[in-house]
Amino acid sequence: MKHSGYDKFPEVRIKGCDDRAWCGWPAIQQAIEARLPKGHKTVLVIDCYPGVRLDELYEQLISSLNPAQWINAEDARHDEEQLQDLLAGNLTEDRVFGVLSHHGLSDFFCSDKLATLRREVEQASGLTVIYGSGASLVHPGDILVYADLARWEIQQRFRSGELGNWGVNNQQEDILRRYKRAFFIEWRVFDRHKTPLLKRADFLLDTNQQASPALISGEALRDALRQITRQPFRVVPFFDPGVWGGQWMRHTFNLDRAKPNYAWCFDCVPEENSLILRVGEVRVEIPAQDLVLLYPRPLLGEKVHAGFGAEFPIRFDFLDTIGGQNLSFQVHPLTEYIQQQFGMHYTQDESYYLLAAEPGAEVYLGTKTAIDPGEMLDDLARAQRGEKAFDDEKFVNRFPARKHDHFLIPAGTVHCAGAGAMVLEISATPYIFTFKLWDWGRLGLDGLPRPVHLEHGAQVIDWQRDTEWVSEHLVNHFEPIAEGDGWREERTGLHEREFIETRRHWFNKPVIHHTHGGVNVLNLVEGVSAVVDSPGHAFEPFVVHYAETFIVPAAVGEYRISPSGESDGQQLATMKAWVRG
């Protein structure tokens, strides 16, 4: 394995906004003060995503503004017990799975207390600062700042013990339960709350790095996001260790050697990843989800937006078991099950594309022909009780896994990647909905048993996905589509039950692509680097390195991918995914 040129901190350079972004608290204070009218009653609202450090916000910014009055809007929030009662049906008793919330943020606040705060604002003179999550519920703001934070950073604060869930003192609670509450409730509610705010905000405040904030004007933010919908771009990947994690990503991407391994990388999951905007000399990091929420139509395309709303439905991520262990043996829910049980409107269909594989690597996929489903479920139950190991050789197909193989995994198909595989997982986005059936008797990195959901899995396994069916429909289902001078295109899936289409292009000369009105997601699966450009010069050339995932918004239309100078003479390949029309 050789180091690749993989960029772990990709930036999008924004044009025409150099004087509309600031870094550091003193510069941020000056920028906000410049917008405050002198000698008039003014209300400055700083609404916040959950997880923003309110103490730092007050000490470093609000107190420096010398307001006549400051109000923490969260003083009007329901108390912990009231929130628990309100959300009991969404939280459930399960460690991992809840039910998606359809609450509005105002449901979490006491109307009488909000009314009291509103009267205080009305009676005040001079500068009033209202801050905290839900601050705009008290007053719309003469000047509105939205303090934002990426979900991955929130998870890091969960893990460190610094942060509990919003409105509850649960910093020491099981991390899976805190993540569940954030995923099923907080992030849904706060994304709905912040979307209209970002459309009118005077500023966005980047609070991802402690003591190193950045500020961008609202006009510049919206201009930047519109620019991004007209060019290829990458989100910021994040890497995480796991009990089964391997060593391929550590070496190939030159990652931190202090971690024991790297199991996952979210290389394109805008709900979780961030975007780095380079505005002049200022680096502003925002949740990539902000782009999806504010400009879904040019990003996704009309048909995709009509079907999914402001959700990015395609996920590219990495699973590394080279030098590691098998993933958990698992299954994903059928559409009707995920809708009825969890309130999610589409399910986690997926596929495994092999970037690399050690000799002897395998993928577990589907059940063996003529097995007794009851016998397999009983064997899994006994394994879960610790009475024996699951007899996977008796019940489950194992297929050799080699570089550039592609295994399709429609929901309901039992599966897992075995040790020795480097997987590019191309899938629908509901990434949390994995029912583990057997975890090889392991504990998690936290020393606790990893949750197994056999009772859910038993309800969704498709027992018709046997050896013959899987071999015919799901393993290396390659189909030549077209070819030209120096290139050829192959269809590699996905299965007809899955809404994602995938194509592989082999090339040593330029290849013309077109979004055809829908967002494209690609990964350079072979070759050192390539250049993505516009035949009509609509955007600046964009360089992509081996294994990097990049997004081409629907609004781009025609684009071209060519070998770079350092790839001269090489055979390159991209994997491209889009939502079928």
Protein Blocks (a to p, Z undefined) as FASTA:
>chain_A
ZZdfbdfbbcdddehilmmccedjklmmmmmmmmpcghiacdddddddehiafklmmmmm
mmmnopabdcdfklmpccfklmmmmmmmmnombfkbccddfbdfklmpcfklmmmmmmmm
mmpghjdddedehklmmpgbjadcdddddfklmmmmmmnomaccehiacklgcfklmmmm
mmmmmmmmmmmmmmmmmmmpfbdcdfkbghiacdddfklmmmmmmmmmmcccdddddddd
dfkbcfklmmmnopafkbmbdfbdcfbdfklmccdddehjaccdddfklmmmmmmmlmno
mklmmmnopadfbdcddddfehiacddddddddfklmmmmnopabdcddddddfbdcehi
acdedjaehiafklmmmmmmmmmnopaccdfklmpccddddehiacdddehiacdddehi
acdddddfklmlccdfbgghpacfkopacdddfklmmmmocfklcfklmmmmmgopacdf
bdcehiacddebdcfkbcbdcdddddfbdcdddekhpacddddfbdjbdcdddfklpacc
ddddehiacdddfklopadddddfklgoiacddddddddZZ
